[in-house]
Amino acid sequence: MKFPNYLINSLAIVGALSIIIMACSADNSNSANVANSVGKYQISTTSNAGGFFVIDTETGVVKTFKQNTSNGDYILTNTTITQ
């Protein structure tokens, strides 16, 4: 069965328009804004196995946590502001 030329041309136009729309609506990572005000965190373990540091890279606050020997929970032992 041979399709009429107007049907083939209209399908080609719809396909081209959909590609253009998809390309224009793609997420541009340069224009993305962070929507929340929560800082970005880094976690580092201490030299002994019972603790770790949490660093808030926006505010410069470093919190030191050590593991409680009686129940295994972690306890905040020190807070340092580096900035």
MIMARDO-914074 format. One record per residue (C-alpha): residue in three letters; z, y, x. Coordinates in steps of 0.02 Angstrom, whole numbers, plus 50000, padded with zeros to 5 digits. Example, Ala and Ser with C-alpha at 12.3 -4.5 7.8 and 13.67 -1.06 7.14 Angstrom:
REM residues 2
ALA503904977550615;SER503574994750684;
REM end
This chain:
REM residues 83
MET500005000050000;LYS499495016750070;PHE500705031350046;PRO499995048250000;ASN500015061250138;TYR501195072950042;LEU502515059050034;ILE502425055650221;ASN502465074350260;SER503955077550145;LEU504935063150224;ALA504545070150397;ILE505165087450344;VAL506775080050272;GLY507065070350434;ALA506755085650543;LEU507905096450437;SER509295083350444;ILE509175082750634;ILE509265101650645;ILE510765102250527;MET511675088750625;ALA511345097650790;CYS511955114350724;SER513535107150648;ALA514065097750805;ASP515795102250870;ASN515735114451014;SER517265111051122;ASN517195128551197;SER517475136751029;ALA518855125050971;ASN520535133750953;VAL522205125250963;ALA522925126650788;ASN524745123150828;SER525965132150941;VAL526735116551015;GLY526645115651205;LYS525735102651305;TYR526915090351387;GLN526885079951546;ILE528075065451574;SER528595059351745;THR529815045551790;THR531215048151915;SER531405038252075;ASN532725027351994;ALA532225016951844;GLY533465024851723;GLY532695041851686;PHE531195053151665;PHE530675071451662;VAL529775080251519;ILE528835096051570;ASP528215108651441;THR526705116151530;GLU526635131551416;THR528435137351436;GLY528865129451604;VAL530415120651537;VAL530855104451626;LYS532065092551539;THR532875077951628;PHE533355062551529;LYS534435048051592;GLN534725031451507;ASN536445028651435;THR537155012451508;SER538205008251355;ASN536875008151218;GLY535205010851307;ASP534805027651225;TYR534145042051329;ILE535245057351350;LEU534695074951397;THR535605078651559;ASN534785094451625;THR533625108451570;THR532755119451699;ILE531655134551663;THR530365136051801;GLN529395151551748;
REM end
